[in-house]
């Protein structure tokens, strides 16, 4: 058995949840916040048999898209305000950060 932990952008959360349910995966959703953009994320915790891990990963890949987003960096703390002018920067956001961990024991009560 494996534990799949997928951190996805909120925009992809409902689509991914529906796709997982459709294919018979049960998942727990947790609200989370990303550290870089401080934007809303959803963390999915999915327990599955070893032979279904690749299927779960494919569903995640198909439903979580990478996007381009323009952000303005946060100015550094301290120093003078004259020395730092924040310019918008285009970054890639979205997709999914996925961790697959072995499960030593599973109990359901």
C-alpha angles and dihedrals in degrees: 000000000000136000113221115198114189123183109199137171114266090242089066097040101093094042091050093045092053092047092050092049091048090055094046100257118141115211140175116224122210126186111236139168127229118234099218103050095015087228128146118274134175121224116208120202111198126180113199144156116270093249092057098052094094090049091053091048091051091051090050092048093050095049104039113070130192113234136186115241131180114227134175111226117238111254116250118260116253128010125081122311090226092066097059127054113175114224122195113258127199113230136173115250134173128035114108139280105216130189123189115199132181115247115220095189137003126195128179118194 
